[in-house]
Amino acid sequence: MAIGGLLRTKLSQDYWNDVLKSNIWELTTDELQPSLILSYRYLPAPLKRCFAYCSIFPKNSILEKNMVVQLWIAEGLVPQPQSEKSWEKAAEEYFDELVSRCLIHQRSGDDLVVNFEMHDLVNDLAMTVSSPYCIKLDEQKPNERVRHLSYNIGEYDSYDKFDKLQALKGLRTILALPSHLTRFSCNNFLSRKNITKLPNSIGNLIYLRYLNVSRTSIQRLPSETCKLCNLQTLLLSFSYILTELPKDLGKLVNLRHLDIRGTRLKEIPVQISKLENLQTLSGFLVNVHDVGLEIADMVKYSHGSLFIYELQNVIDPSDVFLANLVMKNQNKELVLKWHNDTPSNLQIQSVVFEQLHPSPNLKKLTIIGYGGNNFPNWLGGSLFGNMVYLKISHCGNCSWLPPLGQLGNLKKLFIHEMKSVKSIGIEFYGSSNYPLFQPFPLLETLEFCAMLVTPRFPNIKISFNNQSYSRKRNATLLFIKS
């Protein structure tokens, strides 16, 4: 496959003859196949560097494309594009080229996440060509020329493990990876809950370009973080008790990626609007005082996933209308969250929700804390044929559920804390002019939690106590929790 990926890039007969007559085919080593060596030899120089860098990931690990792309850029492995193409787009094309050459291959994922990995033999090739500059600390001894290093996090790591690193003057990368990374995403699997604060001395790392403190137990970032003038990527996602960002965040003039999904931030610093190089902002909070970035500005930074929090703070629904979410075809996941623990105009919330009409390309939608009495007309519409996941939670004033049965590709549906819903009837299925209309044709998981009413479904056999209920055409799980 690797040689096929190589030949597909050049269709001239002379090129194919050069490959055929290469003396590499005469190698008898059992460690590396000649076809793999040829695949590397004919890579463009920047692509060779990116490929070699991947040797620091353990064998059998799943590569998350965005993470790899951001690391390549942070390491300076991707030349700055001469055209209007973004750095990220250029790096993504490098990644896709390695996939097309079968040096990285796609694993089967779900409908929302595409995973990648390196074959063991390809990983061996990457280790060979990157030596001695890239090493795995647990497998190789460090040398004075090493520049990029990864290690597996242990539960009881000792300082002795890192003493020898002090002498490595050229070291630019220390990438911490979990001990059992196999078959898990690097970002999602790694837990850093024992990290409760960052030292103020972090401001001394002025050349730092990539900082991942997601899934930690930190409550705030020290103000010294804003001294990291070369920082390009700051990942804070799912640090569930993080409540505050430094006010001088605008000093991070080179910041390109900021991820604040799943945090408890109450507002975003006003200075974030000064980040001219910002490419992705994976979470957005509507500020109380209507200052800083507006929703319409924020949407241009979303690529793939968009999380919007504190929607109860929207005063003028026209701000949401200008965001024009329905035209943002790149957004595959959308999270909308309100907090109604403070007084808020529920009529405005209803209008705002109607204006948040997403693109038909949306695959995953989560709605939390909406305070209006009615769901928007677009929710449950048959236009959302790509939606596979839907969660509706803590919408306490809504007394009915939308016609979700019309979502033909929906696989997972979660209905939680809908205290005003008194009954679930045939309207939940939706309606169709087609006599053979079948609601929820692909549904695999249906979960009701903390409902005042016990759901009843005509023509469906139900078993309680977290047992499954069956349908004729697909096995579907029903969970009803009090």
C-alpha positions in Angstrom: 0.0 0.0 0.0 2.8 2.4 0.8 4.4 2.1 -2.6 1.0 2.6 -4.2 0.6 5.8 -2.2 4.0 6.9 -3.6 3.3 6.1 -7.2 -0.1 7.8 -7.2 1.6 11.2 -6.8 3.7 10.9 -10.0 2.3 9.4 -13.1 5.2 9.7 -15.5 6.9 6.6 -16.8 10.4 7.9 -16.0 9.5 8.4 -12.4 8.1 4.9 -12.1 11.2 3.4 -13.7 13.4 5.3 -11.2 11.5 3.7 -8.4 11.7 0.3 -10.0 15.4 0.5 -10.5 16.2 1.9 -7.1 19.0 0.0 -5.3 16.8 0.0 -2.1 15.0 -3.1 -3.4 18.3 -5.0 -2.9 18.2 -4.4 0.8 17.7 -7.7 2.8 17.0 -6.2 6.2 14.0 -7.7 8.0 13.4 -4.6 10.1 12.2 -2.2 7.4 10.6 -3.0 4.1 12.3 -1.4 1.0 8.9 -0.1 -0.1 8.5 1.9 3.2 12.0 3.4 2.8 11.2 4.5 -0.7 8.0 6.0 0.5 10.0 8.2 2.9 12.8 9.0 0.5 10.4 10.6 -2.1 8.6 12.8 0.5 9.1 16.5 0.1 11.5 17.9 2.8 8.9 19.5 5.1 6.7 16.4 4.9 9.7 14.3 6.0 10.1 16.4 9.1 6.4 16.1 10.0 6.5 12.4 9.4 9.7 11.9 11.5 8.2 13.9 14.4 5.3 11.4 14.7 7.9 8.9 16.0 7.4 10.3 19.5 3.9 8.8 19.7 3.8 5.2 21.0 2.9 2.3 18.8 -0.8 1.6 18.5 -1.7 5.0 19.8 -4.6 6.8 18.1 -3.6 10.1 16.5 -6.0 13.1 16.9 -5.5 15.1 13.7 -6.0 18.6 15.2 -3.5 17.9 18.0 -0.8 16.6 15.6 -1.4 19.6 13.2 -1.1 22.1 16.1 2.1 20.4 17.4 3.7 20.5 13.9 3.0 24.2 13.7 4.2 24.9 17.2 7.5 23.0 16.4 8.0 25.1 13.3 7.9 22.1 11.0 5.3 23.6 8.6 6.6 26.5 6.5 4.5 29.6 6.6 2.3 29.6 3.5 3.0 32.2 0.9 -0.6 32.6 -0.3 -3.7 33.4 1.8 -3.9 29.8 2.9 -3.8 29.5 6.7 -1.0 27.7 8.5 -3.5 25.2 9.8 -4.8 24.5 6.3 -1.3 23.9 5.0 -0.6 21.5 8.0 -3.9 19.7 7.4 -2.9 19.1 3.8 0.4 17.7 5.0 -1.5 15.3 7.3 -3.8 14.3 4.4 -0.8 13.7 2.2 0.7 11.3 4.7 -2.7 9.5 4.8 -2.9 9.3 1.0 0.6 7.8 1.0 -0.5 5.2 3.5 2.0 6.4 6.1 -0.8 7.3 8.4 -4.1 5.5 8.0 -7.6 6.1 9.1 -9.3 3.8 11.6 -13.0 3.2 11.7 -14.5 5.7 14.1 -18.0 6.8 15.0 -20.1 9.4 13.1 -18.4 12.3 14.9 -14.8 11.4 15.3 -12.3 10.2 12.7 -9.3 8.5 14.2 -5.9 7.8 12.7 -2.9 5.7 13.6 0.5 4.5 12.3 1.2 0.9 11.5 4.0 -0.6 13.7 6.3 -0.9 10.7 5.7 2.7 9.7 6.4 3.7 13.3 9.7 1.8 13.2 10.6 3.8 10.0 9.7 7.1 11.7 11.9 6.1 14.7 14.8 5.2 12.3 14.7 8.5 10.3 14.2 10.7 13.3 17.0 9.2 15.4 18.7 10.7 17.4 16.5 13.8 17.5 13.2 12.3 18.6 13.0 9.6 21.3 10.6 7.9 23.7 12.2 8.3 27.1 10.8 4.9 28.2 12.3 3.0 25.3 15.5 4.9 24.4 18.3 6.6 26.2 18.5 10.3 25.8 21.5 11.8 24.0 22.9 15.3 23.8 21.3 15.8 20.3 17.7 15.0 21.3 15.3 17.8 20.5 11.8 16.1 20.9 11.0 13.7 23.7 7.9 11.9 25.0 7.4 9.8 28.1 4.6 7.8 29.6 3.1 9.2 32.7 3.2 6.8 35.7 1.2 7.0 38.8 4.3 7.3 41.0 6.9 9.0 38.7 10.1 9.9 40.5 12.2 12.9 39.9 15.2 10.7 39.1 13.4 9.9 35.8 13.9 13.5 34.7 17.3 14.4 36.3 19.1 13.3 33.2 17.1 15.8 31.1 18.8 18.8 32.6 21.9 18.2 30.5 19.9 18.2 27.2 20.5 21.8 26.1 18.8 21.4 22.7 15.6 19.9 24.1 12.5 21.7 22.7 9.7 19.3 23.4 8.6 17.3 26.4 5.3 15.5 25.6 3.6 13.7 28.5 1.5 10.7 27.4 -0.5 8.2 29.4 0.9 4.8 30.1 -1.9 2.9 28.4 -2.5 5.1 25.4 -3.4 2.2 23.1 -6.7 2.6 21.3 -7.4 5.9 23.1 -7.2 9.5 21.9 -4.2 11.3 23.3 -6.3 14.3 24.4 -9.3 12.4 25.7 -7.6 9.7 27.7 -5.0 11.6 29.6 -6.2 12.7 33.0 -4.4 15.4 34.9 -6.7 15.8 37.8 -3.8 15.9 40.3 -2.7 19.2 38.8 -4.4 21.9 40.9 -2.4 25.0 40.0 0.3 26.3 37.6 3.4 27.9 39.1 3.9 31.6 38.5 7.3 30.7 37.1 5.5 29.5 33.9 5.9 33.0 32.7 9.6 32.4 32.3 9.0 29.9 29.5 8.8 32.7 26.9 9.5 30.3 24.0 6.6 28.0 24.9 4.3 27.5 21.9 1.9 24.7 23.0 0.4 24.4 26.4 -2.2 21.7 27.2 -3.7 21.9 30.7 -7.0 20.3 29.8 -8.7 17.9 32.3 -6.9 19.4 35.2 -8.2 20.7 38.6 -6.8 24.2 38.2 -9.2 27.0 39.3 -7.4 29.9 37.5 -4.5 30.6 35.2 -1.8 32.8 36.8 -1.4 36.2 35.3 2.1 35.3 34.4 0.7 33.1 31.7 0.2 36.3 29.6 4.0 36.6 29.3 4.1 33.6 27.0 4.3 35.9 23.9 5.1 32.9 21.6 2.3 30.7 22.7 0.2 29.4 19.8 -2.1 26.8 21.4 -3.7 27.0 24.8 -6.0 24.0 25.7 -8.1 24.3 28.9 -11.0 22.0 27.9 -12.9 20.0 30.6 -11.0 21.6 33.4 -14.3 21.6 35.3 -13.4 23.9 38.1 -11.6 26.6 36.0 -13.5 29.8 36.7 -11.1 32.6 35.7 -8.8 33.6 32.8 -6.2 36.4 33.1 -7.5 39.8 32.2 -4.4 40.5 30.0 -5.1 37.5 27.7 -4.7 40.0 24.8 -0.9 40.0 25.3 -0.8 36.5 23.9 -0.3 38.0 20.4 0.6 34.8 18.7 -2.2 32.7 20.1 -4.0 30.8 17.4 -6.1 28.1 19.2 -8.0 28.5 22.5 -10.2 25.7 23.8 -12.3 26.4 26.9 -15.0 23.8 26.4 -16.4 22.2 29.6 -15.0 24.8 32.0 -16.9 27.0 34.6 -15.8 30.3 33.2 -18.4 33.0 33.8 -16.9 35.4 31.2 -14.2 35.8 28.6 -11.7 38.7 29.1 -12.5 41.7 26.9 -9.0 41.7 25.5 -9.6 38.5 23.7 -10.9 40.7 20.8 -7.2 41.9 20.4 -6.0 38.4 19.4 -5.6 39.0 15.7 -4.0 35.6 15.0 -6.8 33.6 16.7 -8.0 30.8 14.4 -10.1 28.6 16.6 -12.1 29.4 19.7 -13.8 26.2 20.8 -16.0 27.7 23.5 -17.7 31.1 23.8 -19.3 32.8 26.8 -21.8 35.7 26.3 -20.6 38.4 28.7 -23.0 40.0 31.1 -22.0 43.6 30.2 -22.2 43.0 26.4 -18.5 43.8 25.9 -15.7 42.0 24.1 -16.4 39.6 21.3 -19.9 39.2 20.1 -21.5 36.0 19.0 -21.3 37.0 15.3 -17.6 37.6 15.7 -17.0 34.3 17.6 -18.6 32.1 14.9 -15.8 32.8 12.5 -13.3 31.1 14.9 -15.3 27.9 15.1 -14.2 24.9 13.1 -16.0 21.7 13.7 -17.2 22.1 17.3 -19.0 25.2 18.7 -19.8 25.6 22.4 -21.9 28.7 23.4 -22.4 29.3 27.1 -24.3 31.9 29.2 -26.9 32.5 26.5 -29.2 34.0 29.1 -27.0 37.1 28.9 -28.1 37.9 25.4 -30.0 41.1 25.4 -30.5 41.8 21.7 -31.6 38.7 19.7 -30.3 40.4 16.5 -26.8 39.7 17.7 -27.5 36.0 17.3 -29.2 36.6 13.9 -26.0 38.1 12.6 -24.1 35.0 13.5 -26.0 33.2 10.8 -25.3 29.7 12.1 -27.4 28.1 9.4 -24.7 28.9 6.9 -21.8 27.6 9.0 -21.5 24.2 7.2 -18.2 23.4 8.9 -19.8 23.1 12.3 -20.6 19.4 13.1 -21.2 19.8 16.8 -23.1 22.5 18.7 -23.6 23.0 22.4 -26.1 25.6 23.6 -26.2 26.4 27.3 -28.2 28.8 29.5 -28.0 29.4 33.2 -31.3 30.4 34.7 -30.2 30.8 38.4 -30.5 34.6 37.9 -33.5 36.6 36.5 -33.7 36.5 32.7 -36.2 37.4 30.1 -37.6 34.1 29.0 -39.3 35.6 25.9 -35.9 36.8 24.7 -34.5 33.3 25.3 -37.2 31.9 23.0 -36.4 34.3 20.2 -32.7 33.7 20.7 -33.1 30.0 20.5 -35.1 30.3 17.2 -32.3 32.4 15.8 -29.7 29.8 16.6 -30.9 27.7 13.7 -27.8 25.5 12.9 -26.6 24.2 9.6 -28.2 21.0 8.2 -24.7 19.5 8.3 -24.9 19.3 12.1 -24.3 15.9 13.6 -24.3 16.5 17.3 -26.5 18.9 19.3 -26.7 19.5 23.1 -29.2 21.8 24.7 -28.8 22.6 28.4 -30.8 25.0 30.7 -33.1 26.6 28.1 -35.7 28.6 30.0 -38.4 29.2 27.4 -41.7 27.5 27.2 -41.5 26.2 23.7 -38.7 24.7 21.6 -37.8 26.4 18.3 -39.7 25.3 15.1 -36.5 24.0 13.5 -35.7 21.5 16.3 -36.8 18.0 15.1 -37.2 19.1 11.5 -36.5 16.6 8.8 -33.9 18.9 7.3 -31.4 17.7 9.9 -30.9 14.4 8.3 -27.2 14.3 9.4 -27.9 14.5 13.1 -26.8 11.3 15.0 -26.7 12.6 18.6 -29.1 14.8 20.5 -29.3 15.7 24.2 -31.9 17.9 25.8 -31.4 18.6 29.5 -32.7 20.9 32.3 -35.3 22.7 30.1 -37.7 23.0 33.0 -40.4 25.2 31.4 -41.0 23.2 28.3 -44.1 21.0 28.6 -43.8 19.1 25.4 -41.1 17.4 23.3 -40.3 18.3 19.7 -41.1 15.8 16.9 -37.8 14.1 17.1 -38.9 10.9 15.4 -38.4 12.8 12.1 -34.6 12.8 12.5 -33.9 9.9 10.2 -30.3 9.2 11.2 -30.5 9.9 14.9 -28.7 7.1 16.8 -28.5 8.5 20.4 -31.2 10.5 22.2 -31.0 11.7 25.8 -33.8 13.5 27.5 -32.9 14.7 31.1 -34.6 16.8 33.8 -37.7 17.9 31.8 -39.9 18.6 34.9 -42.8 20.2 33.0 -43.3 17.4 30.5 -46.6 15.7 31.7 -47.0 13.3 28.9 -45.2 12.0 25.8 -47.5 11.2 23.0 -47.6 10.5 19.3 -46.4 14.0 18.6 -43.0 12.9 19.8 -42.7 10.6 16.7 -43.5 13.4 14.3 -45.6 13.0 11.2 -45.1 12.4 7.6 -47.1 12.4 4.4 -45.6 9.0 3.5 -47.8 6.1 4.6 -44.7 3.9 5.4 -43.1 6.6 7.6 -41.1 5.0 10.4 -40.1 7.2 13.3 -36.6 6.8 14.7 -35.5 4.3 12.1 -31.9 4.1 13.2 -32.2 4.9 17.0 -29.8 2.8 19.1 -29.9 4.5 22.5 -32.8 6.3 24.1 -32.4 7.6 27.7 -34.9 9.4 29.9 -33.6 10.6 33.3 -35.3 12.5 36.2 -38.7 12.8 34.4 -41.9 13.4 36.3 -43.8 11.2 33.8 -43.1 7.6 32.8 -42.7 7.6 29.1 -45.2 5.3 27.2 -44.6 4.2 23.7 -47.3 2.5 21.6 -46.3 -0.8 20.0 -43.0 -1.0 21.8 -42.1 -3.6 24.4 -40.5 -2.0 27.4 -38.5 -3.5 30.3 -37.5 -1.4 33.2 -34.5 -1.5 35.6 -32.1 -0.4 32.8 -33.1 -3.4 30.6 -33.4 -3.0 26.9 -36.5 -2.7 24.9 -36.7 -4.1 21.4 -38.0 -3.1 18.0 -38.3 -5.2 15.0 -35.6 -3.6 12.9 -32.9 -2.6 15.3 -31.7 -3.3 18.8 -32.4 -0.2 20.9 -31.5 0.5 24.5 -33.9 2.4 26.7 -32.8 3.7 30.1 -35.3 5.3 32.5 -33.8 6.7 35.6 -35.6 8.4 38.5 
